[in-house]
Amino acid sequence: MQQPLAYRMRPKKIEEVVGQQHLVGPGKIIARMVKAKLLSSMILYGPPGTGKTSIASAIAGSTKYAFRKLNAATDSKKDLQIVAEEAKMSGTVILLLDEIHRLDKTKQDFLLPHLESGAIILIGATTENPYISINPAIRSRTQIFEVHPLSPDDIKQAINRALQDSENGLGDLNIKLTQDAMNFLIHATNGDLRSALNGLELAVKSTEPDKHSVITISLTIIEECLQKKALVQDKDGDAHYDVISAFQKSIRGSDVNAALHYMGRLVEAGDLTSIARRLMVIAYEDIGLANPPACARTVSAVQAAEKLGFPEARIPLADAVIELCLSPKSNSGITAMDAALTDIKSGNYGDIPDDLKDAHYKGAEKLGHGTHYKYAHNYPNDWVKQQYLPDKIKAATYYQPKQNGKFEAALAAQYQRLLHAQRD
């Protein structure tokens, strides 16, 4: 039985990994480990199809260590014992342990001494947040790295590599992938390279060649193989981003019907990931402090939609869109944060006042750290006049409140009272 294209195209060395350059690029942490041959156990977490297994495989290939793959949920302690015996016999073994968040205590207790000795280099893979879902005993013995969805350029690079590779890919076939099919393939899979490659392989293997032995893969074929529809048939691949842009701008402009129309295009394309992410961004960027409960309800609606999946997911999403459209709007939060970041990026900041510096160590008092700090809760109304910003920017004001909605109007009144009191 032939292995799937995504499996066959896994990188053999670290330089072949697509994406995740913040970890495997020249001079980055995993590349440094491989170059120095000083590997430590690690946990890679992020969405499916983003390269966790590929990174583990590439590390093993680059270091020439034996590579084994197990699943924490389905493989037994006996399977771990076999890996441990191999490590004893042949030296270091790299073990990719998928779904590591489901590792039970018995298997964990068996693994720990082998991690301590370095006989097994554990690379745990999970889609869950390891700081929440993984036992502290494992976390303390590993480094934790987040992997991100691949960019369209990353996916395009991997697809072209697969089309050209005659040994492991599809290079021995005469394939013509149309431009709109390529654009849809790299955007519709939402950064999941495994889905993109396996969708491509299904398209190629299920399409009859023409009389010249050319296999032409059109947009329609890719849509069928991915079971997703293109938003429009545009040759530049911009439609996806255009629809998302129009979706956000329609909500910002309080046009319910336009917002529902553009979300409908995304629903029809089966793009729950983009809808969910964009709705949460919109809630906090465009509604924000004018109506915080609407932001919280949007997060709840997105969580419900992700659990339901389509077609039912459209129901909570529609409710959220309608509320956000008709809600008062405020972008004061993002504007304030960006104003603060502008100062920081331009170097316009000074030293933290001594009274605010950490005083929980021996010698802090001699340095004058925290000696005159006023603990706000010891004063009436839990407030006392005190300088918090550095001298260089002590008069800086980043937050410019708006009066849209009762909540921010109340915040604005309190903000002005405190500013006046601080400066009197």
C-alpha positions in Angstrom: 0.0 0.0 0.0 1.4 3.4 -1.0 1.8 5.9 1.8 0.0 9.3 1.4 1.8 12.1 -0.3 2.0 14.2 2.9 3.8 11.3 4.6 6.2 10.7 1.7 7.1 14.4 1.5 8.2 14.7 5.1 11.6 16.4 5.3 14.7 14.3 5.9 16.7 17.1 7.3 16.0 20.4 9.2 16.8 22.6 6.1 13.9 21.0 4.3 11.2 21.9 6.8 8.6 24.2 5.3 7.5 27.1 7.5 8.2 27.4 11.3 11.3 29.5 10.5 11.1 31.0 14.0 12.2 27.6 15.3 14.1 25.9 12.4 15.5 28.8 10.5 19.2 29.6 10.5 20.3 30.6 14.0 17.0 29.7 15.6 16.6 27.5 18.6 15.9 24.0 17.0 18.4 24.6 14.2 21.0 25.5 16.9 20.2 22.3 18.8 20.7 20.2 15.7 23.9 21.9 14.7 25.4 21.5 18.1 23.9 18.0 18.5 22.7 19.1 21.9 19.1 18.1 21.7 16.7 18.4 24.6 13.2 17.0 24.9 10.5 19.4 23.7 6.8 19.8 23.2 5.5 21.2 19.9 2.0 22.5 20.0 -0.3 24.0 17.4 -3.0 23.2 14.8 -3.0 20.0 12.8 -0.9 19.9 9.6 1.5 22.6 10.6 4.7 20.5 10.7 5.0 19.0 14.2 5.8 15.5 12.9 7.9 17.0 10.1 10.1 18.9 12.5 10.6 15.7 14.6 11.4 13.7 11.5 13.8 16.3 10.3 15.6 16.5 13.6 16.1 12.7 13.5 17.3 12.8 9.9 19.7 15.7 10.6 21.2 14.0 13.7 21.1 10.4 12.3 19.4 9.2 15.5 16.8 6.5 15.4 13.3 7.9 15.0 10.2 6.3 16.5 6.6 7.5 16.6 4.0 6.5 19.1 0.6 7.8 20.2 0.1 8.6 23.9 -3.5 7.6 23.8 -3.4 4.4 21.8 0.0 2.9 22.3 0.8 1.0 25.5 3.6 1.1 28.1 5.0 -2.0 26.4 5.5 0.0 23.2 7.4 2.6 25.3 9.5 -0.3 26.8 10.5 -1.4 23.3 11.7 2.1 22.5 13.6 2.3 25.7 15.3 -1.1 25.0 16.3 0.2 21.6 17.9 3.2 23.2 19.9 1.0 25.5 21.2 -1.1 22.6 21.9 1.6 20.0 22.1 4.9 21.9 19.8 7.9 21.7 16.4 7.5 20.2 14.1 10.4 19.2 10.6 9.5 20.1 7.7 11.5 18.6 4.8 11.1 21.0 1.6 12.3 19.4 -1.3 13.5 21.5 1.1 13.9 24.5 -1.7 15.6 26.5 -3.3 12.2 26.8 -0.3 10.6 28.4 -1.4 8.7 31.6 0.6 8.5 34.8 1.8 4.9 34.3 3.4 5.8 31.0 4.7 9.1 32.3 6.4 7.5 35.3 8.1 5.0 32.9 9.3 7.7 30.6 10.7 10.2 33.1 14.0 8.4 34.0 14.7 7.9 30.3 14.2 11.6 29.7 16.5 12.4 32.6 19.3 10.2 31.3 19.0 11.5 27.7 18.5 8.0 26.3 15.1 9.1 24.9 14.8 12.6 23.3 11.0 13.1 23.6 9.3 15.3 21.1 5.7 15.6 22.2 3.1 16.8 19.7 -0.3 18.2 20.7 -3.0 20.6 19.5 -3.8 21.5 23.1 -2.2 24.2 25.2 0.6 22.3 27.0 0.6 24.8 29.9 -2.9 23.7 30.7 -3.2 20.1 29.4 0.2 18.5 30.1 1.4 17.2 33.5 3.9 19.5 35.2 6.4 16.7 35.6 6.7 16.3 31.8 6.6 20.1 31.2 9.5 20.7 33.6 11.7 18.3 31.6 10.9 19.7 28.2 11.1 23.0 26.2 7.8 24.2 24.8 7.6 25.6 21.3 4.5 26.8 19.5 4.0 26.1 15.8 1.8 28.3 13.6 -0.4 27.7 10.7 1.6 27.8 7.5 1.4 30.9 5.3 0.1 30.6 1.7 3.6 31.0 0.4 4.8 28.1 2.6 2.0 25.9 1.3 2.8 26.9 -2.3 6.5 26.1 -1.8 5.6 22.6 -0.5 3.1 21.9 -3.3 5.7 22.9 -6.0 8.2 20.7 -4.3 5.8 17.8 -4.4 5.0 18.4 -8.1 8.7 18.3 -8.9 9.9 15.5 -6.7 10.0 12.3 -8.8 11.1 10.0 -6.0 8.6 10.8 -3.2 6.2 13.2 -4.9 4.3 13.5 -8.1 7.2 14.5 -10.4 7.0 11.4 -12.5 3.6 12.5 -13.7 2.8 15.3 -16.3 0.6 17.5 -14.1 -0.8 20.8 -15.0 -2.2 22.6 -12.0 -4.2 25.7 -13.1 -3.4 29.0 -11.4 -6.9 29.3 -9.8 -6.7 25.7 -8.6 -3.3 26.5 -7.0 -4.6 29.7 -5.4 -7.6 27.9 -3.9 -5.5 24.9 -2.7 -3.1 27.2 -0.8 -5.8 29.4 0.8 -8.6 27.0 1.4 -6.7 24.6 3.7 -6.1 27.4 6.3 -2.4 26.6 6.8 -2.8 22.8 7.0 -0.2 21.4 4.7 -1.3 17.8 5.2 -4.7 18.6 3.9 -3.3 20.5 0.9 -0.9 17.7 -0.1 -3.5 14.9 0.4 -6.1 16.9 -1.5 -3.7 17.5 -4.3 -2.8 13.8 -4.5 -6.5 12.7 -4.6 -7.1 15.2 -7.4 -4.2 13.8 -9.4 -4.9 10.2 -8.8 -8.6 10.5 -9.6 -8.2 12.6 -12.8 -7.8 10.9 -16.2 -4.9 12.2 -18.3 -5.7 13.6 -21.8 -4.4 12.1 -25.0 -1.0 13.8 -24.4 -0.8 12.2 -20.9 -1.3 15.5 -19.2 -3.3 15.5 -16.0 -5.0 18.9 -15.8 -6.2 19.8 -12.3 -8.8 22.6 -12.4 -10.4 24.6 -9.7 -13.6 22.5 -9.9 -11.5 19.3 -9.3 -9.7 20.8 -6.3 -13.0 22.0 -4.8 -14.4 18.5 -5.1 -11.4 16.9 -3.5 -11.2 19.4 -0.6 -15.0 19.4 -0.3 -14.9 23.2 -0.2 -16.1 25.8 -2.6 -14.1 28.8 -3.9 -15.6 32.1 -3.0 -15.2 33.3 -6.6 -13.1 32.1 -9.4 -10.4 34.8 -9.3 -7.0 34.3 -10.9 -5.1 36.2 -8.3 -6.4 34.4 -5.2 -7.4 37.6 -3.5 -11.1 36.8 -3.1 -10.7 35.1 0.3 -9.1 38.2 1.8 -11.5 40.5 0.0 -14.5 38.8 1.5 -13.0 38.8 5.0 -12.2 42.5 4.6 -15.7 43.3 3.5 -17.1 41.2 6.3 -15.2 43.2 9.0 -15.9 46.6 7.3 -19.6 45.8 7.1 -19.9 45.0 10.8 -17.8 48.1 11.6 -20.2 50.1 9.5 -23.3 48.6 11.2 -24.7 47.1 8.0 -26.4 43.9 9.2 -27.4 42.7 5.7 -24.0 43.2 4.1 -22.3 41.5 7.1 -24.6 38.4 6.8 -24.1 38.3 3.1 -20.3 38.2 3.4 -20.4 35.7 6.2 -22.7 33.6 4.0 -19.9 33.4 1.4 -17.5 32.1 4.0 -20.1 29.7 5.3 -20.8 28.4 1.8 -17.0 27.9 1.4 -16.9 25.9 4.7 -14.4 28.3 6.2 -15.3 28.2 9.9 -11.7 28.9 10.9 -11.6 32.3 9.2 -15.1 33.3 10.5 -14.3 32.4 14.0 -11.0 34.2 14.1 -12.3 37.3 12.3 -15.4 37.6 14.5 -13.3 37.6 17.7 -11.0 40.2 16.2 -13.9 42.4 15.2 -15.5 42.1 18.6 -12.5 43.5 20.5 -11.2 45.8 17.8 -14.4 47.5 16.6 -16.9 47.1 19.4 -14.5 46.8 22.4 -15.2 48.9 25.4 -18.5 50.3 24.0 -20.1 46.9 24.7 -17.8 44.4 26.5 -20.7 41.9 27.1 -21.1 41.6 23.3 -17.4 40.7 23.0 -17.8 37.9 25.6 -21.0 36.6 23.9 -19.1 36.5 20.6 -16.4 34.3 22.1 -19.1 32.0 23.4 -20.8 31.9 20.0 -17.5 31.0 18.3 -16.9 28.2 20.9 -20.4 26.9 20.3 -19.9 27.0 16.5 -16.6 25.1 16.7 -18.2 22.4 18.7 -21.3 22.2 16.4 -19.6 22.4 13.1 -21.4 23.3 9.9 -24.3 23.5 9.1 -25.5 24.3 12.6 -22.5 26.5 13.4 -24.1 29.2 11.2 -26.8 29.8 13.9 -24.7 31.1 16.8 -22.4 32.9 14.3 -25.4 34.7 12.8 -26.6 35.8 16.2 -23.1 37.2 17.0 -22.9 39.1 13.7 -26.3 40.7 14.1 -25.4 41.8 17.7 -22.0 43.2 16.7 -23.5 45.1 13.8 -26.2 46.8 15.9 -23.9 47.4 18.9 -22.3 50.7 19.7 -18.7 50.8 18.4 -15.4 51.8 19.9 -11.8 51.3 18.8 -10.3 53.1 21.8 -8.6 49.9 23.1 -6.6 49.1 20.0 -5.8 52.8 19.4 -4.5 53.2 22.9 -2.3 50.1 22.7 -0.9 51.1 19.4 -0.1 54.6 20.7 1.8 53.0 23.6 3.6 50.6 21.2 4.6 53.6 19.0 6.4 55.2 21.9 8.2 51.9 22.8 9.3 51.1 19.3 10.7 54.6 18.8 12.7 54.4 22.0 10.6 57.0 23.7 10.5 55.6 27.2 12.6 55.9 30.3 13.6 54.0 33.5 10.8 52.6 35.6 10.4 54.7 38.8 12.5 53.2 41.7 9.3 53.0 43.9 7.8 50.5 41.4 10.8 48.3 41.0 10.9 44.8 42.5 11.8 44.9 46.2 11.5 41.2 47.0 15.2 40.5 47.2 18.1 41.2 49.5 19.8 44.5 48.7 16.8 46.1 47.0 16.4 48.6 49.8 20.0 49.8 49.5 19.2 50.4 45.8 16.2 52.5 46.8 13.8 50.0 45.1 10.3 50.1 46.5 11.2 52.1 49.6 8.6 54.8 49.1 6.0 52.8 47.3 2.4 53.6 48.4 0.1 50.6 48.6 -3.1 51.8 47.0 -5.4 49.6 49.1 -4.2 51.3 52.3 -5.8 54.6 51.2 -9.4 55.8 50.9 -11.2 54.5 47.8 -8.1 52.3 47.1 -6.3 55.2 45.4 -3.4 57.4 46.2 -1.5 60.0 44.1 1.7 58.4 42.8 3.8 58.5 39.7 3.8 55.3 37.7 5.2 56.3 34.3 8.9 56.9 33.7 10.0 60.6 34.1 10.7 60.9 30.4 7.0 60.2 29.5 5.2 61.0 32.8 2.6 63.1 31.0 1.8 60.6 28.3 -1.8 59.8 27.6 -2.6 56.9 25.3 -6.3 56.1 26.0 -8.7 58.4 24.3 -12.2 57.3 25.5 -15.2 57.4 23.4 -18.8 58.1 24.5 -20.4 55.3 22.5 -22.3 53.1 25.0 -22.9 53.4 28.7 -20.0 51.2 29.7 -17.2 53.3 28.1 -19.0 56.5 29.0 -18.6 55.5 32.7 -15.0 54.4 32.1 -14.3 57.8 30.5 -15.7 59.7 33.5 -13.6 57.7 35.9 -10.5 58.1 33.7 -10.9 61.9 33.6 -11.4 62.1 37.4 -8.2 60.0 38.0 -6.2 62.0 35.4 -7.1 65.3 37.1 -6.4 64.0 40.6 -3.0 62.6 39.5 -2.0 66.0 38.0 -3.4 68.3 40.6 
